[in-house]
Amino acid sequence: MERTKKCPYCGEEIMATAKKCKHCGEWLVESFNVTSRQQSVRRESYFGSKYLYDKVWMNVLFWVTIAGAFIQAVHQSGLSVSESTSSYLKFIRYAGEIPEAVGDFLCAVGEICFITLLMKVFSNFHKPLKGWFVTYIVFAVIFLLISLLSGESQDETVSLSEAVSGLAIIIPILIPIILLPIMIVSNYEGNIKTLGWVMIGYTIASITAGLVADYIVPIAAFLIIFLVDFFYYRYLRDTLTKN
């Protein structure tokens, strides 16, 4: 029986004598012309660097997404500042004057772009999960359209029946979205499995932050909603960026 081992980079099963992982493309042997610093950076990477993306463009995508998340957080938390507030906080008031639909659009498009790039990276793996990525993207687009349409006629007060009806629509859409990270957790080991758990945690944290926003002070609600998005998208940016 052939002996196998797990790749230290992606966790996939490979031949015990393999010098290069057939799944993630990482070399498993030290090379005399590779410095220890390069080896250290490579060990910290989820994927082979040839599958990752340029740092400048990933930063642009990140900050556009975060701008949308900031606008969303200001509206969802009800945070506002007065005209007399010091100048370094007036950007919160300016963000509140931008329609929430703009924030929804920027944040959702940013997430769809991140997931699309992640799908391209996974296409180089033994288990690409392409169908699950496509399902995630399709339902993310549907969720975006529902958010934009409902935002146009959203009232200040929402009755219990309206809230229940909204959840009845949203939950079936969220289920396919959360299935992708579950499949990542089920099919991979090591750091890639951690990626799946982070995606699951983000979905749960986002829902929880939205639910508690109405029951805590606006500044706390704003910080919770915004920081959940900030750290998640920064994590995706760092995961997909070339070192």
N, C-alpha and C positions, 0 to 999 in steps of 0.2 A: 504494500500500500504506500502511495506517495505521501511523503511528509509535507505538511504545510505550516505556515505561520501567518500571523496577522500583520498587515502593513502598519508601521507605527504612525503613518500620516493620515490614512483614511479608514483603517480598521478592517479592510477587506481581506479575505483569505487569498494567499498567494503561495507559490512554491517556496519551500524552505531555502532553496538555493538561488532564488531570484535576486538579481542585482538591481532591477527596476520594477516598480509596481505597475502592473498592467491596467489598474483601475484609475489611479490618480496621476501616474506618470512620474512620480518621485523616484530618484535614485536612492538605493538603500546601502550603498557603499561609499566610503570616504574617498574623495579624489584629491590628489596631491595639489591640484591647482585651485581648490576651493578653500577659502579662508574659514576659520572657526566662526567668525561673525556671520558669514553667509550661511553656514550650517545651522547656527542658532536661529536666524531669521526663518530659514526654511522649516525648521521643526515647529515654529510657532504658527506657520501657515496652515490653513485647512486644505488648500488645494495647491497643485503645482502652479508656479508663478506664470507659466505660459497660458494658463486658462483665465487669469485675472485681468483687471481693467486699469486703465490709466488713472493716476491719482488725481489729476486736475479735473477730469470729467466726473469722477466719482464724488469729488467735493462739491462740484456744481450741483449735481443731482441731490446730494445730501442737504445742502442749504436751501434749495428750492423746496424740498419736502418739508424741512423744518420751518420755513416761512409759512407754509400752509398749516402745519401743526400749531404754530403760534397763534395764527388767526382763529383757528378752531378753538383752541384752549381759552382765548379771551371771550369768545361768544358763549361757549358752553358753561363757563364758570360765572358769567355775568360780571366779570371784573371790569371796572371803569375807574377813570381818574378825572379830577376836575381840571378846569382851565388853569388854575393857579399852581398845579403840581409842578415840581421841579422838572427842568427840561429833559433830564435823563430818563424820566418815566413817561414822558408824553407819547413815546412810540406805542405804548399800550393803548392810549386813546385813539391814536391813528389806526392801529390794527383793528380796534372796535368799530371804526367807521367803514372798514372794508367789509363788503357782504360776506357772511359766513360761507356762502356757496363757493366763493373764491378759495377759501381755506380748504373746504372739502375737496375741491377739484385738484388743487396743488398737492395736497397730502395723498390723495388716492392715486393720482397719476404717478407720483413719486414711488409709492409702494408697488404699483404695477410694474414700473420700470425696474425696481430692485428685484422683484420676483422673476421677471423676464430674464434679466442678466444671470440670476442664480440658476434658472432653467438651462441656460446655455452652458454654464459651468458643469452642471450635472449631466449634460448630454455626453460628456467625455468619460463618465463613470460606467461601471458595469451594470448598475441599476439606475438608469437616468430618471425614472419616475415622470416621464414627459406628460402622460395623461393626467396625472395629479396636478402638475404645474399648470397645465392648460385649464383644468377645472377651476383651480384657484383664481387664475386671471379672469376667466369668464365671470365668475360669481363676484369678484371684486369690482368689475365693471358694472354689473347689475346693482350692487350695493351703492356704488357711486351715483348711478342714475336715480335710484330711489331717494338718496340723500338730497340730491339737487332738486328733484321734483317736490319732495315734502318740505324742503326749506323755503320754497316760494310762498307757501300758504301756512307757515307755522305760526301759531298763536303764542302769546305769552304764557297762557295757562293750558294745561293738558289734562283732560279728565282721566280717571282710572281706566275707563273702557277704551279710550283712545290709546293709552299707553299699552294696554294688553294687546290691542289690535296691532300696534306697531311692533311689539315683540313677536307676535305670531307671524309677521312677515319677515322680520330680520333674522330670527333664530334659524329657520330653514336655510337661509343664505349663508349664515356663519358656519353651519355644520360642514358643508363641502370645503370651506376655506380652512378650517382647522384640521381636516383630514390629511392635507399635504404634510404638515409637520409631524403628524402621527405616523405617516408612512416613512418619513425620514428617520424617525426614532426607531421604527420597527426594522428597517433595512440596513442601517449603518451602525458603526461603533465609533468610539473615540470622540474626537472633536466635532465630526459631522453630526453625530447623535446629539451632542450638546447644542448645535445649531437648531435642531428640531425642537428641543426642549425650550430654547429661548423663544422660538416662534409661538409655541403653545402658551408660554408664560405671558407673552405680549398680548395675545388675544384675550386671555383671562383678565389681565391687568387693565386693558383698555375698557372692557365691559364694566369692570368693577369701578373704575374711575368715573365713568359716565353715570353710573347709578348713584354714587355717593355725592356727586357734585352739588346736588340740590339741598343737601343736608349739612354742609359745612360752609365756613366762611369763604367768600369768593377767592381770596388770595391763595388759600390752601387748595381749593379745588383747581385753580389755575396751575399751580405748581405740580400737583399730582398728574393732571391730564397732560401737561406739556412735557414733564420730565420722563414719563413713560414712553412717549413718542421719541423724545430726543435720544435717550440711551439705546432704544431699539434700533432706530435708523442709523445711529453712529456705529452700532455693532454690525449691521449689515454692510455699511460702507467699509469698515475696517476689514471685514471678512472677504470682500470682493475686490479690494484694492491691491495692486502690486506694491511690494515693499521697495 
